[in-house]
Amino acid sequence: MTTAVRDGRRVTYRPRMNPAERARTAARLREEYEQGSSVRGVADRAGLSYGTAYRLLRSAGTTLRDRAGRLPRAPATS
């Protein structure tokens, strides 16, 4: 992790991954996801945000499952 100062506040951020590291991480996340883990679970274990894990899974060609517990859309009314 790297520290920077923004707007007078100290913030910590993860440095960008190089292309080789990104590909290895994406492959590892895909394997774990395809074994049944959720996107959030994969992200937490890898120390990544949900959005980053989601993008890495998509870049690895992962077919994502439907979200569990999502409510059906209400029919449109005219």
KOLMARRO-739547 format. One record per residue: residue number from 1; residue in one letter; x, y, z of N, C-alpha, C in turn. Coordinates in Angstrom, 3 decimals, always signed. Atoms other than C-alpha are relative to their C-alpha. Layout:
N
<site><n>NUM</n><res>a</res><n_px>X</n_px><n_py>Y</n_py><n_pz>Z</n_pz><ca_px>X</ca_px><ca_py>Y</ca_py><ca_pz>Z</ca_pz><c_px>X</c_px><c_py>Y</c_py><c_pz>Z</c_pz></site>
...
***
This chain:
78
<site><n>1</n><res>m</res><n_px>+0.836</n_px><n_py>-1.172</n_py><n_pz>+0.000</n_pz><ca_px>+0.000</ca_px><ca_py>+0.000</ca_py><ca_pz>+0.000</ca_pz><c_px>+0.887</c_px><c_py>+1.243</c_py><c_pz>+0.000</c_pz></site>
<site><n>2</n><res>t</res><n_px>-0.727</n_px><n_py>-1.248</n_py><n_pz>+0.097</n_pz><ca_px>+1.121</ca_px><ca_py>+3.518</ca_py><ca_pz>-0.730</ca_pz><c_px>-0.821</c_px><c_py>+1.089</c_py><c_pz>+0.661</c_pz></site>
<site><n>3</n><res>t</res><n_px>+0.679</n_px><n_py>-1.097</n_py><n_pz>-0.673</n_pz><ca_px>+0.303</ca_px><ca_py>+6.676</ca_py><ca_pz>+1.175</ca_pz><c_px>+0.205</c_px><c_py>+1.278</c_py><c_pz>-0.795</c_pz></site>
<site><n>4</n><res>a</res><n_px>-0.067</n_px><n_py>-1.292</n_py><n_pz>+0.673</n_pz><ca_px>-0.458</ca_px><ca_py>+10.052</ca_py><ca_pz>-0.385</ca_pz><c_px>-0.793</c_px><c_py>+1.000</c_py><c_pz>+0.830</c_pz></site>
<site><n>5</n><res>v</res><n_px>+0.754</n_px><n_py>-1.043</n_py><n_pz>-0.684</n_pz><ca_px>-1.835</ca_px><ca_py>+13.372</ca_py><ca_pz>+0.810</ca_pz><c_px>-0.904</c_px><c_py>+0.653</c_py><c_pz>-1.032</c_pz></site>
<site><n>6</n><res>r</res><n_px>+0.984</n_px><n_py>-0.633</n_py><n_pz>+0.885</n_pz><ca_px>-5.012</ca_px><ca_py>+14.634</ca_py><ca_pz>-0.840</ca_pz><c_px>-0.881</c_px><c_py>+0.890</c_py><c_pz>+0.843</c_pz></site>
<site><n>7</n><res>d</res><n_px>+0.830</n_px><n_py>-0.972</n_py><n_pz>-0.720</n_pz><ca_px>-6.878</ca_px><ca_py>+17.724</ca_py><ca_pz>+0.297</ca_pz><c_px>+0.402</c_px><c_py>+0.081</c_py><c_pz>+1.472</c_pz></site>
<site><n>8</n><res>g</res><n_px>-0.496</n_px><n_py>-0.102</n_py><n_pz>-1.364</n_pz><ca_px>-4.690</ca_px><ca_py>+17.839</ca_py><ca_pz>+3.386</ca_pz><c_px>-0.206</c_px><c_py>-1.241</c_py><c_pz>+0.843</c_pz></site>
<site><n>9</n><res>r</res><n_px>+0.236</n_px><n_py>+1.246</n_py><n_pz>-0.738</n_pz><ca_px>-5.655</ca_px><ca_py>+14.266</ca_py><ca_pz>+4.367</ca_pz><c_px>+0.902</c_px><c_py>-1.085</c_py><c_pz>-0.556</c_pz></site>
<site><n>10</n><res>r</res><n_px>-0.832</n_px><n_py>+1.129</n_py><n_pz>+0.384</n_pz><ca_px>-3.486</ca_px><ca_py>+11.193</ca_py><ca_pz>+4.320</ca_pz><c_px>-0.911</c_px><c_py>-1.139</c_py><c_pz>-0.465</c_pz></site>
<site><n>11</n><res>v</res><n_px>+0.802</n_px><n_py>+1.104</n_py><n_pz>+0.534</n_pz><ca_px>-4.959</ca_px><ca_py>+8.436</ca_py><ca_pz>+2.117</ca_pz><c_px>+0.927</c_px><c_py>-1.135</c_py><c_pz>-0.417</c_pz></site>
<site><n>12</n><res>t</res><n_px>-0.758</n_px><n_py>+1.185</n_py><n_pz>+0.394</n_pz><ca_px>-3.795</ca_px><ca_py>+4.916</ca_py><ca_pz>+1.407</ca_pz><c_px>-0.664</c_px><c_py>-0.588</c_py><c_pz>-1.225</c_pz></site>
<site><n>13</n><res>y</res><n_px>+0.555</n_px><n_py>+0.607</n_py><n_pz>+1.197</n_pz><ca_px>-4.215</ca_px><ca_py>+3.347</ca_py><ca_pz>-1.978</ca_pz><c_px>+0.900</c_px><c_py>-1.132</c_py><c_pz>-0.464</c_pz></site>
<site><n>14</n><res>r</res><n_px>-0.732</n_px><n_py>+1.132</n_py><n_pz>+0.544</n_pz><ca_px>-3.157</ca_px><ca_py>+0.198</ca_py><ca_pz>-3.770</ca_pz><c_px>+0.609</c_px><c_py>+0.430</c_py><c_pz>-1.333</c_pz></site>
<site><n>15</n><res>p</res><n_px>-0.613</n_px><n_py>-0.356</n_py><n_pz>+1.279</n_pz><ca_px>-0.632</ca_px><ca_py>+0.776</ca_py><ca_pz>-6.563</ca_pz><c_px>-0.576</c_px><c_py>-0.841</c_py><c_pz>-1.139</c_pz></site>
<site><n>16</n><res>r</res><n_px>+0.510</n_px><n_py>+0.736</n_py><n_pz>+1.149</n_pz><ca_px>-1.657</ca_px><ca_py>-0.291</ca_py><ca_pz>-10.056</ca_pz><c_px>+0.780</c_px><c_py>-1.290</c_py><c_pz>-0.199</c_pz></site>
<site><n>17</n><res>m</res><n_px>-0.650</n_px><n_py>+1.271</n_py><n_pz>+0.305</n_pz><ca_px>-0.940</ca_px><ca_py>-3.868</ca_py><ca_pz>-11.049</ca_pz><c_px>+0.587</c_px><c_py>+0.067</c_py><c_pz>-1.406</c_pz></site>
<site><n>18</n><res>n</res><n_px>-0.539</n_px><n_py>+0.075</n_py><n_pz>+1.353</n_pz><ca_px>+1.354</ca_px><ca_py>-4.477</ca_py><ca_pz>-13.991</ca_pz><c_px>-0.797</c_px><c_py>-1.066</c_py><c_pz>-0.766</c_pz></site>
<site><n>19</n><res>p</res><n_px>+0.830</n_px><n_py>+0.927</n_py><n_pz>+0.780</n_pz><ca_px>-0.194</ca_px><ca_py>-6.487</ca_py><ca_pz>-16.863</ca_pz><c_px>+0.166</c_px><c_py>-1.480</c_py><c_pz>+0.369</c_pz></site>
<site><n>20</n><res>a</res><n_px>-0.214</n_px><n_py>+1.409</n_py><n_pz>-0.361</n_pz><ca_px>+1.388</ca_px><ca_py>-9.810</ca_py><ca_pz>-15.828</ca_pz><c_px>-0.655</c_px><c_py>-0.324</c_py><c_pz>+1.340</c_pz></site>
<site><n>21</n><res>e</res><n_px>+0.601</n_px><n_py>+0.201</n_py><n_pz>-1.318</n_pz><ca_px>+0.294</ca_px><ca_py>-9.442</ca_py><ca_pz>-12.196</ca_pz><c_px>-1.527</c_px><c_py>+0.035</c_py><c_pz>-0.102</c_pz></site>
<site><n>22</n><res>r</res><n_px>+1.446</n_px><n_py>-0.119</n_py><n_pz>+0.203</n_pz><ca_px>-3.185</ca_px><ca_py>-8.391</ca_py><ca_pz>-13.342</ca_pz><c_px>-0.571</c_px><c_py>-1.289</c_py><c_pz>-0.584</c_pz></site>
<site><n>23</n><res>a</res><n_px>+0.459</n_px><n_py>+1.245</n_py><n_pz>+0.634</n_pz><ca_px>-3.523</ca_px><ca_py>-11.508</ca_py><ca_pz>-15.534</ca_pz><c_px>+0.029</c_px><c_py>-1.162</c_py><c_pz>+0.998</c_pz></site>
<site><n>24</n><res>r</res><n_px>-0.089</n_px><n_py>+1.068</n_py><n_pz>-1.006</n_pz><ca_px>-2.334</ca_px><ca_py>-13.827</ca_py><ca_pz>-12.722</ca_pz><c_px>-1.106</c_px><c_py>+0.137</c_py><c_pz>+1.037</c_pz></site>
<site><n>25</n><res>t</res><n_px>+1.046</n_px><n_py>-0.242</n_py><n_pz>-0.996</n_pz><ca_px>-4.720</ca_px><ca_py>-12.212</ca_py><ca_pz>-10.228</ca_pz><c_px>-1.366</c_px><c_py>-0.325</c_py><c_pz>-0.575</c_pz></site>
<site><n>26</n><res>a</res><n_px>+1.288</n_px><n_py>+0.271</n_py><n_pz>+0.642</n_pz><ca_px>-7.630</ca_px><ca_py>-12.393</ca_py><ca_pz>-12.685</ca_pz><c_px>-0.240</c_px><c_py>-1.498</c_py><c_pz>-0.120</c_pz></site>
<site><n>27</n><res>a</res><n_px>+0.134</n_px><n_py>+1.454</n_py><n_pz>+0.136</n_pz><ca_px>-6.980</ca_px><ca_py>-16.100</ca_py><ca_pz>-13.309</ca_pz><c_px>-0.287</c_px><c_py>-0.644</c_py><c_pz>+1.359</c_pz></site>
<site><n>28</n><res>r</res><n_px>+0.216</n_px><n_py>+0.546</n_py><n_pz>-1.347</n_pz><ca_px>-6.795</ca_px><ca_py>-16.808</ca_py><ca_pz>-9.562</ca_pz><c_px>-1.414</c_px><c_py>+0.309</c_py><c_pz>+0.496</c_pz></site>
<site><n>29</n><res>l</res><n_px>+1.352</n_px><n_py>-0.375</n_py><n_pz>-0.412</n_pz><ca_px>-10.017</ca_px><ca_py>-14.884</ca_py><ca_pz>-8.893</ca_pz><c_px>-1.039</c_px><c_py>-0.814</c_py><c_pz>-0.756</c_pz></site>
<site><n>30</n><res>r</res><n_px>+0.945</n_px><n_py>+0.775</n_py><n_pz>+0.804</n_pz><ca_px>-11.773</ca_px><ca_py>-16.688</ca_py><ca_pz>-11.750</ca_pz><c_px>-0.131</c_px><c_py>-1.423</c_py><c_pz>+0.526</c_pz></site>
<site><n>31</n><res>e</res><n_px>+0.007</n_px><n_py>+1.373</n_py><n_pz>-0.520</n_pz><ca_px>-10.780</ca_px><ca_py>-20.099</ca_py><ca_pz>-10.398</ca_pz><c_px>-0.798</c_px><c_py>-0.071</c_py><c_pz>+1.310</c_pz></site>
<site><n>32</n><res>e</res><n_px>+0.693</n_px><n_py>-0.016</n_py><n_pz>-1.289</n_pz><ca_px>-12.019</ca_px><ca_py>-19.207</ca_py><ca_pz>-6.916</ca_pz><c_px>-1.500</c_px><c_py>+0.250</c_py><c_pz>-0.191</c_pz></site>
<site><n>33</n><res>y</res><n_px>+1.404</n_px><n_py>-0.315</n_py><n_pz>+0.260</n_pz><ca_px>-15.273</ca_px><ca_py>-17.711</ca_py><ca_pz>-8.266</ca_pz><c_px>-0.718</c_px><c_py>-1.208</c_py><c_pz>-0.597</c_pz></site>
<site><n>34</n><res>e</res><n_px>+0.625</n_px><n_py>+1.153</n_py><n_pz>+0.646</n_pz><ca_px>-15.975</ca_px><ca_py>-20.755</ca_py><ca_pz>-10.432</ca_pz><c_px>-0.136</c_px><c_py>-1.196</c_py><c_pz>+0.935</c_pz></site>
<site><n>35</n><res>q</res><n_px>+0.156</n_px><n_py>+1.044</n_py><n_pz>-1.004</n_pz><ca_px>-15.554</ca_px><ca_py>-22.969</ca_py><ca_pz>-7.361</ca_pz><c_px>-1.135</c_px><c_py>+0.324</c_py><c_pz>+0.973</c_pz></site>
<site><n>36</n><res>g</res><n_px>+1.177</n_px><n_py>-0.298</n_py><n_pz>-0.792</n_pz><ca_px>-18.554</ca_px><ca_py>-21.222</ca_py><ca_pz>-5.817</ca_pz><c_px>+0.047</c_px><c_py>+1.247</c_py><c_pz>+0.853</c_pz></site>
<site><n>37</n><res>s</res><n_px>-0.074</n_px><n_py>-1.224</n_py><n_pz>-0.803</n_pz><ca_px>-17.306</ca_px><ca_py>-18.070</ca_py><ca_pz>-4.083</ca_pz><c_px>-0.781</c_px><c_py>+1.121</c_py><c_pz>-0.667</c_pz></site>
<site><n>38</n><res>s</res><n_px>+0.680</n_px><n_py>-1.174</n_py><n_pz>+0.542</n_pz><ca_px>-19.183</ca_px><ca_py>-14.805</ca_py><ca_pz>-4.506</ca_pz><c_px>+1.050</c_px><c_py>+1.020</c_py><c_pz>-0.444</c_pz></site>
<site><n>39</n><res>v</res><n_px>-0.919</n_px><n_py>-1.064</n_py><n_pz>+0.417</n_pz><ca_px>-17.650</ca_px><ca_py>-11.737</ca_py><ca_pz>-6.150</ca_pz><c_px>+0.509</c_px><c_py>+0.718</c_py><c_pz>+1.244</c_pz></site>
<site><n>40</n><res>r</res><n_px>-0.412</n_px><n_py>-0.694</n_py><n_pz>-1.220</n_pz><ca_px>-17.640</ca_px><ca_py>-10.030</ca_py><ca_pz>-2.755</ca_pz><c_px>+0.986</c_px><c_py>-0.834</c_py><c_pz>+0.820</c_pz></site>
<site><n>41</n><res>g</res><n_px>-0.905</n_px><n_py>+0.876</n_py><n_pz>-0.738</n_pz><ca_px>-15.980</ca_px><ca_py>-13.040</ca_py><ca_pz>-1.096</ca_pz><c_px>+1.379</c_px><c_py>-0.064</c_py><c_pz>-0.632</c_pz></site>
<site><n>42</n><res>v</res><n_px>-1.268</n_px><n_py>+0.021</n_py><n_pz>+0.738</n_pz><ca_px>-13.307</ca_px><ca_py>-13.219</ca_py><ca_pz>-3.781</ca_pz><c_px>+0.740</c_px><c_py>+1.316</c_py><c_pz>+0.223</c_pz></site>
<site><n>43</n><res>a</res><n_px>-0.614</n_px><n_py>-1.320</n_py><n_pz>-0.182</n_pz><ca_px>-12.690</ca_px><ca_py>-9.472</ca_py><ca_pz>-3.454</ca_pz><c_px>+0.580</c_px><c_py>+0.144</c_py><c_pz>+1.403</c_pz></site>
<site><n>44</n><res>d</res><n_px>-0.471</n_px><n_py>-0.114</n_py><n_pz>-1.386</n_pz><ca_px>-12.405</ca_px><ca_py>-9.619</ca_py><ca_pz>+0.343</ca_pz><c_px>+1.269</c_px><c_py>-0.804</c_py><c_pz>+0.228</c_pz></site>
<site><n>45</n><res>r</res><n_px>-1.181</n_px><n_py>+0.850</n_py><n_pz>-0.204</n_pz><ca_px>-9.931</ca_px><ca_py>-12.508</ca_py><ca_pz>+0.292</ca_pz><c_px>+1.222</c_px><c_py>+0.523</c_py><c_pz>-0.746</c_pz></site>
<site><n>46</n><res>a</res><n_px>-1.124</n_px><n_py>-0.531</n_py><n_pz>+0.773</n_pz><ca_px>-7.796</ca_px><ca_py>-10.784</ca_py><ca_pz>-2.347</ca_pz><c_px>+0.413</c_px><c_py>+1.396</c_py><c_pz>+0.454</c_pz></site>
<site><n>47</n><res>g</res><n_px>-0.323</n_px><n_py>-1.351</n_py><n_pz>-0.458</n_pz><ca_px>-7.863</ca_px><ca_py>-7.437</ca_py><ca_pz>-0.536</ca_pz><c_px>-0.295</c_px><c_py>+1.055</c_py><c_pz>-1.054</c_pz></site>
<site><n>48</n><res>l</res><n_px>+0.375</n_px><n_py>-0.909</n_py><n_pz>+1.072</n_pz><ca_px>-9.550</ca_px><ca_py>-5.732</ca_py><ca_pz>-3.489</ca_pz><c_px>-1.401</c_px><c_py>+0.541</c_py><c_pz>+0.241</c_pz></site>
<site><n>49</n><res>s</res><n_px>+1.364</n_px><n_py>-0.498</n_py><n_pz>-0.066</n_pz><ca_px>-12.652</ca_px><ca_py>-3.615</ca_py><ca_pz>-3.867</ca_pz><c_px>-0.881</c_px><c_py>-0.910</c_py><c_pz>-0.847</c_pz></site>
<site><n>50</n><res>y</res><n_px>+0.956</n_px><n_py>+0.784</n_py><n_pz>+0.779</n_pz><ca_px>-15.798</ca_px><ca_py>-5.226</ca_py><ca_pz>-5.251</ca_pz><c_px>+0.137</c_px><c_py>+0.331</c_py><c_pz>-1.488</c_pz></site>
<site><n>51</n><res>g</res><n_px>-0.092</n_px><n_py>-0.437</n_py><n_pz>+1.395</n_pz><ca_px>-15.487</ca_px><ca_py>-3.172</ca_py><ca_pz>-8.450</ca_pz><c_px>+1.240</c_px><c_py>-0.523</c_py><c_pz>-0.704</c_pz></site>
<site><n>52</n><res>t</res><n_px>-1.236</n_px><n_py>+0.502</n_py><n_pz>+0.592</n_pz><ca_px>-11.876</ca_px><ca_py>-4.173</ca_py><ca_pz>-9.065</ca_pz><c_px>-0.092</c_px><c_py>-1.499</c_py><c_pz>-0.234</c_pz></site>
<site><n>53</n><res>a</res><n_px>+0.150</n_px><n_py>+1.447</n_py><n_pz>+0.155</n_pz><ca_px>-12.633</ca_px><ca_py>-7.856</ca_py><ca_pz>-8.481</ca_pz><c_px>-0.955</c_px><c_py>-0.310</c_py><c_pz>-1.150</c_pz></site>
<site><n>54</n><res>y</res><n_px>+0.979</n_px><n_py>+0.196</n_py><n_pz>+1.075</n_pz><ca_px>-15.665</ca_px><ca_py>-7.621</ca_py><ca_pz>-10.796</ca_pz><c_px>+0.656</c_px><c_py>+0.225</c_py><c_pz>-1.366</c_pz></site>
<site><n>55</n><res>r</res><n_px>-0.677</n_px><n_py>-0.292</n_py><n_pz>+1.279</n_pz><ca_px>-13.577</ca_px><ca_py>-6.009</ca_py><ca_pz>-13.576</ca_pz><c_px>+1.035</c_px><c_py>-1.064</c_py><c_pz>-0.341</c_pz></site>
<site><n>56</n><res>l</res><n_px>-0.988</n_px><n_py>+1.044</n_py><n_pz>+0.258</n_pz><ca_px>-10.819</ca_px><ca_py>-8.605</ca_py><ca_pz>-13.182</ca_pz><c_px>-0.668</c_px><c_py>-1.299</c_py><c_pz>-0.430</c_pz></site>
<site><n>57</n><res>l</res><n_px>+0.731</n_px><n_py>+1.207</n_py><n_pz>+0.394</n_pz><ca_px>-13.332</ca_px><ca_py>-11.453</ca_py><ca_pz>-13.363</ca_pz><c_px>-0.498</c_px><c_py>+0.118</c_py><c_pz>-1.430</c_pz></site>
<site><n>58</n><res>r</res><n_px>+0.485</n_px><n_py>-0.207</n_py><n_pz>+1.368</n_pz><ca_px>-14.860</ca_px><ca_py>-9.964</ca_py><ca_pz>-16.520</ca_pz><c_px>+1.151</c_px><c_py>-0.061</c_py><c_pz>-1.003</c_pz></site>
<site><n>59</n><res>s</res><n_px>-1.145</n_px><n_py>+0.004</n_py><n_pz>+0.922</n_pz><ca_px>-11.427</ca_px><ca_py>-9.447</ca_py><ca_pz>-18.100</ca_pz><c_px>+0.560</c_px><c_py>-1.406</c_py><c_pz>-0.187</c_pz></site>
<site><n>60</n><res>a</res><n_px>-0.473</n_px><n_py>+1.388</n_py><n_pz>+0.101</n_pz><ca_px>-10.631</ca_px><ca_py>-13.121</ca_py><ca_pz>-17.401</ca_pz><c_px>-0.990</c_px><c_py>-0.870</c_py><c_pz>-0.764</c_pz></site>
<site><n>61</n><res>g</res><n_px>+0.982</n_px><n_py>+0.756</n_py><n_pz>+0.777</n_pz><ca_px>-13.707</ca_px><ca_py>-14.138</ca_py><ca_pz>-19.423</ca_pz><c_px>-0.952</c_px><c_py>-0.824</c_py><c_pz>+0.837</c_pz></site>
<site><n>62</n><res>t</res><n_px>+0.881</n_px><n_py>+0.734</n_py><n_pz>-0.908</n_pz><ca_px>-15.688</ca_px><ca_py>-15.342</ca_py><ca_pz>-16.416</ca_pz><c_px>-1.461</c_px><c_py>+0.261</c_py><c_pz>-0.339</c_pz></site>
<site><n>63</n><res>t</res><n_px>+1.443</n_px><n_py>-0.150</n_py><n_pz>+0.132</n_pz><ca_px>-19.388</ca_px><ca_py>-15.991</ca_py><ca_pz>-16.929</ca_pz><c_px>-0.549</c_px><c_py>+0.146</c_py><c_pz>+1.411</c_pz></site>
<site><n>64</n><res>l</res><n_px>+0.465</n_px><n_py>-0.281</n_py><n_pz>-1.349</n_pz><ca_px>-20.931</ca_px><ca_py>-14.381</ca_py><ca_pz>-13.887</ca_pz><c_px>-1.399</c_px><c_py>-0.551</c_py><c_pz>+0.220</c_pz></site>
<site><n>65</n><res>r</res><n_px>+1.313</n_px><n_py>+0.518</n_py><n_pz>-0.381</n_pz><ca_px>-23.863</ca_px><ca_py>-15.943</ca_py><ca_pz>-12.066</ca_pz><c_px>-0.948</c_px><c_py>+1.160</c_py><c_pz>+0.273</c_pz></site>
<site><n>66</n><res>d</res><n_px>+0.990</n_px><n_py>-1.007</n_py><n_pz>-0.390</n_pz><ca_px>-27.114</ca_px><ca_py>-14.063</ca_py><ca_pz>-11.461</ca_pz><c_px>+0.193</c_px><c_py>+0.323</c_py><c_pz>+1.468</c_pz></site>
<site><n>67</n><res>r</res><n_px>-0.110</n_px><n_py>-0.399</n_py><n_pz>-1.400</n_pz><ca_px>-27.171</ca_px><ca_py>-12.134</ca_py><ca_pz>-8.226</ca_pz><c_px>-1.094</c_px><c_py>-0.673</c_py><c_pz>+0.805</c_pz></site>
<site><n>68</n><res>a</res><n_px>+0.978</n_px><n_py>+0.672</n_py><n_pz>-0.872</n_pz><ca_px>-28.893</ca_px><ca_py>-14.078</ca_py><ca_pz>-5.455</ca_pz><c_px>-0.796</c_px><c_py>+1.044</c_py><c_pz>+0.761</c_pz></site>
<site><n>69</n><res>g</res><n_px>+0.819</n_px><n_py>-0.871</n_py><n_pz>-0.812</n_pz><ca_px>-31.784</ca_px><ca_py>-12.420</ca_py><ca_pz>-3.723</ca_pz><c_px>-0.452</c_px><c_py>+1.266</c_py><c_pz>-0.695</c_pz></site>
<site><n>70</n><res>r</res><n_px>+0.433</n_px><n_py>-1.202</n_py><n_pz>+0.694</n_pz><ca_px>-32.374</ca_px><ca_py>-9.806</ca_py><ca_pz>-6.385</ca_pz><c_px>-1.503</c_px><c_py>-0.060</c_py><c_pz>-0.198</c_pz></site>
<site><n>71</n><res>l</res><n_px>+1.454</n_px><n_py>-0.051</n_py><n_pz>+0.144</n_pz><ca_px>-36.001</ca_px><ca_py>-8.737</ca_py><ca_pz>-6.418</ca_pz><c_px>-0.374</c_px><c_py>+0.188</c_py><c_pz>-1.455</c_pz></site>
<site><n>72</n><res>p</res><n_px>+0.432</n_px><n_py>-0.195</n_py><n_pz>+1.381</n_pz><ca_px>-37.891</ca_px><ca_py>-8.994</ca_py><ca_pz>-9.695</ca_pz><c_px>-0.473</c_px><c_py>+1.435</c_py><c_pz>-0.214</c_pz></site>
<site><n>73</n><res>r</res><n_px>+0.444</n_px><n_py>-1.352</n_py><n_pz>+0.314</n_pz><ca_px>-38.652</ca_px><ca_py>-5.717</ca_py><ca_pz>-11.440</ca_pz><c_px>-1.513</c_px><c_py>+0.096</c_py><c_pz>+0.019</c_pz></site>
<site><n>74</n><res>a</res><n_px>+1.445</n_px><n_py>-0.241</n_py><n_pz>+0.021</n_pz><ca_px>-42.094</ca_px><ca_py>-4.261</ca_py><ca_pz>-10.976</ca_pz><c_px>-0.411</c_px><c_py>+0.274</c_py><c_pz>-1.440</c_pz></site>
<site><n>75</n><res>p</res><n_px>+0.426</n_px><n_py>-0.250</n_py><n_pz>+1.369</n_pz><ca_px>-44.081</ca_px><ca_py>-4.204</ca_py><ca_pz>-14.216</ca_pz><c_px>-0.212</c_px><c_py>+1.494</c_py><c_pz>-0.239</c_pz></site>
<site><n>76</n><res>a</res><n_px>+0.167</n_px><n_py>-1.408</n_py><n_pz>+0.354</n_pz><ca_px>-44.117</ca_px><ca_py>-0.871</ca_py><ca_pz>-15.998</ca_pz><c_px>-1.476</c_px><c_py>+0.347</c_py><c_pz>-0.099</c_pz></site>
<site><n>77</n><res>t</res><n_px>+1.385</n_px><n_py>-0.425</n_py><n_pz>+0.074</n_pz><ca_px>-47.350</ca_px><ca_py>+1.028</ca_py><ca_pz>-15.631</ca_pz><c_px>-0.116</c_px><c_py>+1.161</c_py><c_pz>-0.970</c_pz></site>
<site><n>78</n><res>s</res><n_px>+0.190</n_px><n_py>-1.089</n_py><n_pz>+0.974</n_pz><ca_px>-48.724</ca_px><ca_py>+3.292</ca_py><ca_pz>-18.334</ca_pz><c_px>-1.093</c_px><c_py>+0.918</c_py><c_pz>+0.428</c_pz></site>
***
